[in-house]
Amino acid sequence: MAVTSLRPEVTDLLSRLIQVDTTNPPGNETAAAELLREYLEANGLQCELYSRVPERANLVARIPGRGEGPSLLFLGHTDVVLADPSEWSVPPFSGEIRDGEIWGRGALDMKGHVAANAVAIASLVREGFEPAGDLIFAATADEEVGDDFGLSWLCSEHPNAIRCDYAVNEGGGDRLTVGDAVFWVVATAEKLTAPFNIRVHGRSGHASMPGIADNALVKAAKLIERIAEYRPEPQIQQEVEVFLQAVLGEVPSPETAVARTRERDRIVAEQIEPLLTPTFAPTMISASRKRNVIPALCEIVVDCRLLPGQTPAQIEPVVRSVLGSDIEYDLEFLKAEGGTRSALDTPLWAAVESFVADLEPGAAPVPVICAGFTDSHWLREAFGTVVYGFFPYRTMTPELAAALIHSADERVPASDLELGVDWLRHVARTVCV
């Protein structure tokens, strides 16, 4: 299954992609799109750049299908998060290749996947691959911040460029070992990000005379404690049910699922825990701008993640109950995104199963809800696309990958890049028939 000759190709392309600084903001993803276009056109693919503003282009390339089967999209974003060079062992945009690993911001999230997408579709073109339905590659902008210039914009303004039946994105690919069993994680759903603001009211005054004021910051601290202490009632949704059945051989009650899983594997239990309930994490607070002024207003931002199917309207009464009625505040939910899922009984799932069976006999793919946030929901919402997050990592452990994403010394083994190319070539030859 492996195509050994593609490892140097994908390694070189990723190294060059990392050297293009696409820190978002401001993004400047056009430079990465141009690099990819040069590579793809040299391999016989036609490319189009779509941009809301000139410096933030999205690239779309395709192998046209015969019109006899489903279309498949390789999806990836080219923007990356900030990197502080003082925290790194190498310059974060060096793309340095060291001991079989490619170092730099975006190696894992997600220029490595983007490079593998490009090499997979380029290698298929070179081999004369003729799919039944279109095979599409999209390298999009602005996933890390707001998606005002990336996939959501493409779906609304250029839907025919991106419309597809199936898609492969980020969000899964971890290899889990539980006892003697091996499982490969596939993100088939994602939580809904539903942040909210709490504005706590008081009365200002000089800090030298705190008794004559009503300190909004002190009152806000009480509300933060209430949020931190709240434990929502757990529930087991369909993805977690399949996961638990595979890993434990049973589906325990929602109240005991984490403890039962922890008996088998602590790390797996930590991954499952946020998938059983909504989560509420106070992350930002602002009050007085002067040391000697007691604030009359304190604002708290809470990162709230809801399970698929839950809505801010449903959860708002719960939040108000947790906060109580003894402290004056205003509650405002901000823009909610995500919270979608894809079915499991699909040709795309069958492709994952066959790939895992060939890769590691005896291992099994398992679905999960992605606790974070990806671009997958735009495709599900716009076109009803079946989207899975799956890019397999066998050399790098899930623990190390989680520690490196959005952190210093981000890197990816070349062997895992090659494995990703193998998967993408396999899914194309399996689904686009």
C-alpha positions in Angstrom: 0.0 0.0 0.0 2.8 2.4 0.9 4.4 4.4 -1.9 7.9 4.9 -0.6 8.9 7.4 -3.2 6.4 9.9 -2.0 8.0 10.5 1.4 10.7 12.8 0.1 8.1 14.7 -2.0 5.7 15.4 0.8 8.5 16.2 3.2 10.0 18.8 0.8 6.6 20.3 0.1 5.7 20.6 3.8 9.1 22.2 4.6 8.5 24.8 1.9 4.9 25.4 3.1 6.1 26.0 6.7 8.5 28.6 5.4 5.6 30.7 4.2 4.4 32.6 7.3 0.6 32.5 7.3 0.1 33.5 10.9 -3.6 34.4 11.4 -4.1 37.3 11.9 -3.3 38.6 9.3 -3.1 35.3 7.4 -1.6 36.2 4.1 -2.6 32.7 2.9 -2.3 33.7 -0.8 1.5 33.1 -0.6 0.8 29.5 0.5 -1.9 29.1 -2.2 0.6 30.3 -4.9 3.2 27.8 -3.7 0.6 25.0 -3.9 -0.6 26.1 -7.3 3.0 26.0 -8.7 3.5 22.5 -7.4 0.1 21.2 -8.6 0.2 22.8 -12.0 3.7 21.3 -12.5 2.0 17.9 -11.9 -0.8 18.5 -14.5 -3.6 19.8 -12.3 -5.7 22.9 -13.0 -6.1 25.2 -10.1 -8.3 28.2 -9.2 -7.7 30.8 -6.6 -10.8 32.3 -4.9 -10.3 35.3 -2.6 -12.5 37.7 -0.8 -9.5 40.0 -0.5 -6.3 39.5 -2.6 -4.0 38.5 0.2 -6.2 35.7 1.6 -6.8 33.3 -1.3 -8.3 29.8 -1.2 -7.0 27.3 -3.7 -9.2 24.7 -5.3 -7.9 22.0 -7.7 -9.7 18.9 -9.0 -9.5 15.8 -11.1 -12.7 15.9 -13.0 -14.9 12.8 -12.7 -16.7 10.8 -15.3 -20.0 11.9 -13.8 -20.8 8.3 -12.7 -20.1 8.4 -9.0 -19.7 10.5 -5.8 -17.3 13.4 -5.4 -14.6 13.5 -2.7 -12.9 16.5 -1.2 -9.5 16.6 0.5 -9.8 19.6 2.8 -7.2 21.6 4.7 -6.5 25.1 5.9 -3.2 27.0 5.3 -3.4 29.6 8.1 -1.6 28.9 11.4 -1.6 30.3 14.9 1.0 32.7 16.4 4.5 31.3 17.2 6.9 33.0 19.7 10.4 32.3 18.4 11.8 32.7 22.0 10.0 29.5 23.0 11.2 27.4 20.1 14.4 25.2 19.7 14.4 26.2 15.9 13.0 29.2 14.1 9.2 28.4 13.9 9.1 29.1 10.1 12.3 27.4 9.2 10.7 24.1 8.0 13.8 22.4 9.4 14.2 18.7 8.7 15.8 17.0 11.6 16.0 13.3 12.6 13.2 12.3 10.2 10.9 15.1 11.4 9.8 18.4 9.9 9.8 21.2 12.4 7.8 24.4 12.3 4.5 26.1 13.0 1.7 24.3 11.2 3.5 20.9 10.9 0.6 19.3 12.7 -2.1 21.9 12.4 -2.4 21.6 9.6 0.1 22.2 6.8 1.3 18.6 7.1 -2.1 17.4 6.2 -2.3 20.0 3.4 1.0 18.9 1.9 -0.2 15.3 2.0 -3.5 16.3 0.3 -1.5 18.0 -2.5 0.9 15.1 -3.0 -1.9 12.5 -2.9 -3.9 14.2 -5.7 -0.7 15.0 -7.7 0.5 11.4 -7.5 -2.9 10.2 -8.7 -2.8 12.5 -11.6 0.6 11.3 -12.6 -0.7 7.7 -12.6 -3.6 8.6 -14.8 -6.3 8.2 -12.2 -9.8 8.7 -13.6 -12.4 8.9 -10.8 -16.1 8.3 -11.3 -16.8 11.6 -9.5 -14.7 14.7 -9.0 -11.7 14.4 -6.7 -11.2 17.9 -5.2 -8.5 19.5 -3.2 -9.1 22.7 -1.3 -6.5 24.6 0.7 -8.5 27.3 2.6 -7.9 30.4 4.5 -8.9 31.7 8.0 -9.8 28.5 9.9 -8.0 29.5 13.0 -9.7 32.8 13.7 -13.1 33.4 12.2 -13.5 31.8 8.7 -14.7 35.1 7.2 -12.4 34.5 4.2 -12.2 30.7 4.0 -14.5 27.8 3.7 -17.7 29.5 4.9 -17.2 32.2 2.3 -16.5 29.6 -0.4 -19.6 27.7 0.5 -21.8 30.8 0.2 -20.1 32.6 -2.7 -18.6 29.8 -4.8 -20.6 26.7 -3.9 -20.0 24.9 -7.1 -16.3 25.1 -6.6 -16.5 23.2 -3.3 -19.7 21.1 -3.4 -19.0 17.5 -2.6 -20.6 14.3 -1.4 -17.7 13.2 0.9 -14.8 15.0 2.5 -11.7 14.2 4.6 -10.6 16.9 7.1 -8.6 17.2 10.3 -9.8 16.2 13.8 -8.9 12.5 14.0 -6.3 10.0 13.3 -4.9 9.1 16.8 -3.9 5.5 17.4 -5.1 4.4 20.8 -3.9 1.3 22.5 -6.1 -0.1 25.3 -4.6 -3.2 26.8 -3.9 -5.4 23.8 -6.4 -3.7 21.6 -5.7 -1.0 19.0 -8.2 1.6 17.9 -7.9 4.4 15.3 -10.0 7.5 16.1 -12.2 9.1 13.5 -13.9 12.4 14.2 -17.4 12.0 12.8 -19.0 14.9 14.7 -18.0 18.0 16.6 -19.3 20.0 19.5 -20.9 23.4 19.0 -18.9 26.3 20.2 -21.3 28.7 21.9 -19.3 31.3 23.9 -21.1 33.8 26.1 -20.4 37.0 28.0 -21.4 37.8 31.5 -21.5 41.5 32.5 -21.5 42.0 36.2 -22.7 45.3 37.6 -21.6 47.2 40.7 -20.7 50.8 41.7 -17.4 52.4 41.2 -15.3 54.2 43.8 -11.8 55.0 44.9 -9.9 52.0 45.8 -8.7 53.6 49.1 -12.2 53.5 50.4 -13.6 50.1 49.2 -16.5 50.3 51.7 -18.3 53.0 49.8 -18.3 51.1 46.5 -19.7 47.9 45.1 -16.9 46.0 43.5 -18.1 44.2 40.3 -14.9 42.2 40.1 -15.4 40.7 43.5 -19.0 39.8 42.6 -17.8 38.3 39.3 -15.4 36.1 41.2 -18.3 34.4 42.9 -20.0 33.7 39.5 -16.8 32.3 38.1 -16.6 29.9 41.1 -20.2 28.8 40.5 -19.4 28.0 36.9 -16.2 26.1 37.8 -18.1 24.0 40.4 -21.0 23.1 38.1 -21.2 19.5 36.9 -23.7 19.0 34.1 -25.6 15.8 33.9 -23.8 13.5 31.5 -25.3 11.8 28.5 -24.0 9.3 26.0 -24.5 10.2 22.3 -24.3 7.8 19.4 -20.6 8.4 18.6 -19.5 7.8 22.2 -21.8 4.8 22.5 -20.1 3.1 19.6 -16.7 4.1 21.0 -17.4 2.7 24.5 -18.8 -0.5 23.1 -15.6 -1.0 21.0 -13.2 -0.1 23.8 -15.0 -1.5 26.9 -17.1 -4.2 25.3 -20.1 -2.6 27.0 -21.9 0.8 27.3 -21.9 1.8 30.9 -24.2 4.4 32.4 -23.4 8.0 31.6 -22.6 8.6 35.3 -20.0 5.8 35.4 -18.6 6.0 31.8 -15.5 8.0 32.7 -14.7 5.9 35.7 -15.1 2.7 33.8 -13.0 3.9 31.0 -10.3 5.1 33.4 -10.0 1.6 34.7 -8.9 0.6 31.3 -6.9 3.7 30.2 -6.5 7.1 31.9 -5.7 8.9 28.6 -8.8 7.5 26.8 -10.9 8.5 29.8 -9.6 12.1 29.6 -10.6 12.2 25.9 -14.1 10.9 26.6 -14.9 13.1 29.6 -15.7 16.3 27.7 -17.8 14.4 25.2 -20.4 13.5 27.7 -21.6 17.0 28.7 -21.5 20.6 27.8 -18.4 22.3 29.0 -18.0 25.8 30.5 -14.6 27.3 30.8 -14.2 31.0 31.9 -11.2 32.2 29.9 -11.2 36.0 29.9 -12.0 38.7 32.4 -11.8 42.5 32.2 -12.6 45.2 34.8 -11.1 48.4 35.9 -8.3 49.9 33.8 -6.8 51.7 36.8 -5.3 50.2 40.0 -7.0 52.8 42.2 -10.5 52.6 40.7 -13.0 50.0 41.9 -14.8 48.7 38.8 -18.5 49.2 38.3 -18.5 46.7 35.5 -16.7 43.4 35.1 -16.9 41.3 31.9 -16.3 37.5 31.8 -16.0 35.5 28.6 -16.9 31.8 29.0 -15.9 29.3 26.3 -18.9 27.0 26.1 -19.0 23.8 24.1 -22.3 22.0 23.6 -23.0 18.5 22.4 -24.3 18.0 18.9 -28.0 18.8 18.8 -27.9 21.2 21.8 -28.5 24.9 21.3 -27.7 28.1 23.2 -31.5 28.6 23.7 -31.7 25.3 25.5 -28.6 25.8 27.6 -29.3 29.5 28.6 -31.8 28.6 31.4 -29.2 26.1 32.8 -26.5 28.8 32.8 -28.8 31.3 34.6 -29.7 28.7 37.2 -26.0 28.1 37.9 -25.3 31.8 38.2 -28.2 32.4 40.6 -30.2 35.5 41.1 -28.4 37.2 44.0 -25.9 39.0 41.8 -26.9 41.5 39.1 -25.5 40.5 35.7 -26.3 40.5 32.0 -25.9 37.3 29.9 -25.2 37.4 26.2 -24.5 34.4 24.0 -22.1 35.1 21.1 -22.0 33.6 17.7 -22.5 29.8 17.8 -20.9 27.5 15.3 -20.5 23.8 14.7 -22.4 21.1 16.5 -22.9 18.9 13.4 -22.4 15.2 12.8 -22.1 12.7 9.9 -23.6 9.3 9.6 -21.4 6.2 10.2 -23.0 3.8 7.7 -21.4 5.3 4.6 -18.9 4.5 1.9 -16.4 6.8 3.6 -16.6 4.8 6.8 -16.1 1.6 4.8 -13.0 3.2 3.3 -11.6 3.9 6.8 -12.4 0.4 7.8 -10.6 -1.2 4.8 -7.6 1.1 5.3 -7.2 0.3 9.0 -7.6 -3.5 8.2 -4.8 -3.4 5.7 -2.6 -1.1 7.9 -3.0 -3.0 11.1 -4.9 -6.3 11.1 -7.0 -6.6 14.2 -7.2 -2.9 14.8 -10.6 -1.1 14.4 -11.7 2.5 13.7 -13.9 4.2 16.3 -15.9 7.4 16.0 -15.6 10.3 18.3 -17.1 13.8 18.8 -14.4 16.4 18.2 -14.2 18.5 21.4 -12.6 21.3 19.4 -13.7 23.0 16.2 -13.0 22.4 12.5 -14.3 23.6 9.2 -16.2 20.4 8.7 -19.6 21.8 9.8 -19.6 24.3 6.9 -19.8 21.4 4.4 -22.3 19.5 6.4 -24.6 22.5 6.7 -24.2 23.8 3.1 -24.4 20.5 1.1 -25.2 17.6 3.5 -21.6 16.4 2.9 -20.4 13.4 4.9 -17.2 14.7 6.5 -14.8 12.8 8.7 -11.7 14.0 10.4 -9.0 11.4 9.8 -5.3 11.8 9.2 -3.5 8.8 10.8 -0.4 9.1 13.0 1.4 6.0 13.9 4.9 7.2 14.8 3.9 10.2 16.9 1.9 9.4 20.0 -1.4 11.2 20.6 -0.1 12.6 23.9 2.9 14.3 22.1 0.8 15.5 19.2 -1.7 17.1 21.6 1.1 18.8 23.5 2.7 20.2 20.3 -0.4 21.6 18.5 -0.5 25.4 18.9 2.6 25.1 21.1 6.4 25.4 20.7 8.5 23.0 18.8 5.6 21.7 16.7 6.8 19.0 14.4 5.7 15.9 12.5 7.5 12.7 11.5 8.0 12.2 7.8 6.8 8.6 8.3 3.4 9.9 9.4 3.2 12.3 6.5 3.8 9.3 4.2 1.1 7.3 6.0 -1.3 10.2 5.5 -0.6 10.2 1.8 -1.3 6.5 1.7 -4.6 7.0 3.4 -5.7 9.7 1.0 -4.7 7.7 -2.0 -6.7 4.8 -0.6 -9.8 6.8 0.1 -9.8 8.3 -3.4 -9.5 4.9 -5.0 -12.2 3.4 -2.7 -14.8 6.2 -2.7 -14.4 7.7 -6.2 -15.3 4.6 -8.1 
